[in-house]
């Protein structure tokens, strides 16, 4: 199973339905890969990276920014 199929499966588990489509976004600056998930009325961003310590740092920063109400 490739990463797009894994994102599709995860989204189906989250939303209880299939996506309309998934589009890979341009990569910049790190090994993270971003995808835009299209649904009937919304879009979501998914990210993928094999580097677990970098993922944990990314999540910690994201939580900190959210707590401080920063973008």
C-alpha positions as CSV (number, residue, x, y, z in Angstrom):
1,X,0.0,0.0,0.0
2,X,1.4,3.4,-0.9
3,X,1.1,6.5,1.3
4,X,-1.8,7.9,-0.7
5,X,-3.7,4.7,-0.1
6,X,-2.8,4.8,3.6
7,X,-4.1,8.4,3.8
8,X,-7.3,7.4,2.1
9,X,-7.8,4.5,4.5
10,X,-7.1,6.8,7.5
11,X,-9.5,9.4,6.2
12,X,-12.3,6.8,5.7
13,X,-11.8,5.7,9.3
14,X,-12.0,9.4,10.4
15,X,-14.9,10.5,8.2
16,X,-16.8,7.3,7.6
17,X,-16.6,7.9,3.8
18,X,-14.2,8.1,0.9
19,X,-12.4,11.3,-0.2
20,X,-13.3,13.0,-3.4
21,X,-9.5,13.1,-4.2
22,X,-6.1,13.4,-2.6
23,X,-3.5,15.7,-4.2
24,X,0.2,15.7,-3.3
25,X,1.5,19.3,-2.5
26,X,4.9,20.6,-3.5
27,X,7.6,19.7,-1.0
28,X,9.8,22.4,0.6
29,X,12.6,22.4,3.2
30,X,12.1,19.1,4.9
31,X,11.4,15.5,4.3
32,X,7.8,15.9,5.2
33,X,5.3,15.4,2.4
34,X,2.0,17.2,2.4
35,X,-1.3,16.1,0.8
36,X,-4.6,18.0,0.4
37,X,-7.6,15.8,1.0
38,X,-10.7,16.9,-0.8
39,X,-14.1,16.1,0.6
40,X,-17.6,17.2,-0.6
41,X,-17.5,20.4,1.4
42,X,-14.1,20.7,3.1
43,X,-10.4,20.2,2.5
44,X,-7.9,18.8,5.0
45,X,-4.1,18.6,5.0
46,X,-2.3,15.4,5.7
47,X,1.5,15.1,6.3
48,X,3.8,12.2,6.1
49,X,7.4,11.8,7.3
50,X,9.4,8.6,8.3
51,X,11.5,10.6,10.8
52,X,9.8,9.9,14.1
53,X,11.8,12.4,16.3
54,X,11.1,15.1,13.7
55,X,7.3,14.2,13.7
56,X,7.2,14.4,17.5
57,X,8.9,17.9,17.4
58,X,6.4,19.0,14.7
59,X,3.5,17.9,16.8
60,X,4.9,19.6,20.0
61,X,5.4,22.9,18.1
62,X,1.9,22.6,16.5
63,X,0.3,22.0,20.0
64,X,2.2,25.0,21.4
65,X,1.2,27.3,18.6
66,X,-2.4,26.2,18.9
67,X,-2.4,26.8,22.7
68,X,-1.0,30.3,22.1
69,X,-3.6,30.8,19.3
70,X,-0.9,31.3,16.7
71,X,-1.2,30.2,13.1
